[in-house]
């Protein structure tokens, strides 16, 4: 496997089973080992996502997200430029895992841990491809409390056929794996204090998407 250099800009893409790109986020490589690819970004990092999703974010209207998933099911979406907002992100992604573990920080410190359930990594020349599977796990900074997030959206995308039975089975296994990591303080939770203390260096250029066309 080819590894990325520390400091290199990579692009995380969500790619629908049709082969079309659903979203993109520019990230900077913090570490790349056999265990996991660790990347980061800060507010202002370049992104691209469906225009309906951009509207939902701008309006703060979660009800629009239902339309977003219905557009995905129909294969009808166009990407709009965006920017990462509000938090510094540190992201841990093992290549074969059906999840990534993320730390979201603000100026006052670690806001929360966030587990995103998604496809295993498929590396590309400029980063990696995956696909978000809707359900998430939010964990408090001290690793003592957690709650599932977006179970309603997960059920909705299951009804729409966006997530297959095979993917659902993989998510169920991944849920148990993540809770085991949390209980055992394994993976990034082994060095939770270091992750909590990590901050984006303000001298680093913000990651940008590659220019096309």
N, C-alpha and C positions, 0 to 999 in steps of 0.2 A: 504494500500500500504506500502511495506517495503521501508524505506529510507536508503540511503547510508550515511556513516559517513564522516565528513569533513576530508580531507586528504587521503581518500581511493582512490586507483586506480580502475578505471572502464574502460571498453572498449566500444567504440561506433562502432557498426557494421552496414554497409549497407548490407541489405539482399535482394537479388533478389526474385521475386515471386516464383521462382523454389525452394526456400529454401537454395540456395547456397550463401555463403558469397562473396560479391563483394569487400568490403574493411573493414579494421579495423584500429582504432586509439586509443592508450592508453591515458587516460586523468586522471587528479587528481580532486577530488571533492572539490569545494570551498564552496558550499551550496546546500542543498537539502530540499526544502519546498513544500507545497501544490501548490505554484504558479509555480515553475520551478526548474529544476535541473541545477545548474551552475557548469561548469567544466572548466579546463584549461590545457594547455600544453605549452611547449617551444621548441625551436629548439633542435632536438636530440631525442624527444619522439618517441617511437617505433610505427611503422605502418606496414600495409600490404595492397597492392593494386595490381590490375592486371598487369602482366608484360608489356603489351603494354602501359598501362598508365604510368608505371615507365619509359619506354623508351621515351614517349612524354615529361615527366618532365625533364629527363636528357638531351634530345636534344633541348628542348625549341621549339619543333615543334608541333604547335596546330593542324596541318593537320592530325597528327596521331590519334588525338582524335576521328575523324570520324571512323577510324578502330576499336577503342576501343568500341564504341557503337554498331558497326556491330557485333563484337565478342560477346557482351552481348546479342544481339538479337538472335544469333545462339546458345548461351549457351556454348561458347567455350572460357574459360579463366582459367588461373592459377595465383595464388597469388604469388607475389614476396615481399620480405622484403623491408621496406623503413623506412625513418625517416622524421618527421615533420621538415620543413625548414623555415628559414628566419624570422618568426614572433613569438611573444608570442600570444597565443590565449586565450581569455576568452569567453565562450560559454553559452548562456542562452537558455534553451529548455523547454518550457511548455509541459507537457506530451501529451495533446490532440491537440496541434498545428501542422499545416502542414508547419511549418517553425522553424528555429532556428535563433537567432540573435547573431552575433559574433563580437567581437572587436579584431582587429589585431594591435599589437603594435611592434615597433622596439626600438632600443636604443634611438632614438630621440623623442619617444612619440607615441601617437595613430596615426596609419597610416590611418585607415578607419574602418567604420562599414561595416559588410557584412551579408546580410540576405540570408540564404540557405533555399530553399524550398524543403521539404522532408516529409516523412511519419510521422505520430504521433509516439510517443515513445512506444516501447514494451519492458518493463523491463525484464532483464535476471538476473541470479544469479550474473554475473560478470559485469553488465553494462546495456546497452540498445541497441535495434535494431531499425533501421529506414531504409530509402532508399532515396537517393538523386534524386531529380526530375529535375536536369539539369539547370533550370533557377535560376538566383540570382539577388539580388539588392545590389549595392555598394553605400554607403552613406559617405559623407565627414565627417571628425572629428567634425566639428561644427554643423552638422545636418541641414545644409542649402541647400545642393545640393545632388542629387542622380541620378543614372542611372541604367537601367536594363542591365544585363550582360548575355551573352550566349543565347540570344533569338534564334540565328541560330541553336545552338545545341539542344535547346528545340524543335524546329520545326522538326529537324531531328529525334530525338528519338520518337516524336509523329508519324512520318511517319513509323518508324520501328515497332511501336506497343508496345514499351517499356513502354510508359505512356498511360494509358487507358483514355477513355472519362471521366470516373468517377474521376480519378486522376486529369485530366485537370480541371474539374469543381472545385475540391477542391483547386487547385493551384490558380485559378482565384479568389476564395473567400479569400484565404490567402493573395494574393497581396493587396486586399483592406484592410484587417485587419492590415497588416504591415504599410501601408501608414497612416492609422488612428492612430496607435500607435505613429508613427513618428510625425504626426501633433499635437497630444495631449500630446506629451512628456510622454508617458505611458510606462509600462514595464521597461526594462533596461534604456530607454531614460529618465526616471524620475530622475535617479541618474547618468546622463551622465558624469558629472565631475569626479565622483568617479571611473567609469569604465575607463575613459581616463587616470586617474592617477595610475590605478592598474598595478603592475609589478610582474612578476614571481620572487619568492624568490630564489636566486642562491644557497641557502643551501638545497633546496628541491631536492630530487632525481628525475631524469626524469622518467616519467611513462613508464612502460614496459609492453608489451603484455605477457599474461601467457604462460609459456612454455608447449608445448604439445609434445607427443610422447616420 
